[in-house]
Amino acid sequence: MDIFKRKYKLRRYAKQEFVGGYAKSSYTESEIKLDVQPAGDDVEVTAEGRRAYKKLTVYCDSELRVDDQQKGTKADLILVDGVWYTCTSCQKWRNTILAHWQAGFSAVPETEMQR
């Protein structure tokens, strides 16, 4: 239902190419209407300390992409409150007249985002 959706920036990657021995992915950015809900945090304990990764559950009308090694494409990213999140799962729900896609997203650490 559109009454719960807002516009978010979507970054979608093209197929990876190898340039000078390094993988390179171009991308396009667009706006997409999504219903974004918090889904808790994952906590990782390392020698340096604890690190929490925020998670989201997203409801939308179109399929979002996850990493696909066979196709050579990266997962879709969305920008929520200044933080980029990567798509970790996406499934179609067909069991109601309001068929929709449900996707899981995890925050991307700032150290992994390209400037």
NORKA-V964456 format. One line per field, one symbol per residue. burial: 1 if it has 9 or more other ideal C-beta (glycine too) atoms within 8 Angstrom, else 0. Layout:
burial=???
This chain:
burial=0000100101111101000000001000000111110000000000000010111111110001110000001011111100111111010010000001111111110000000
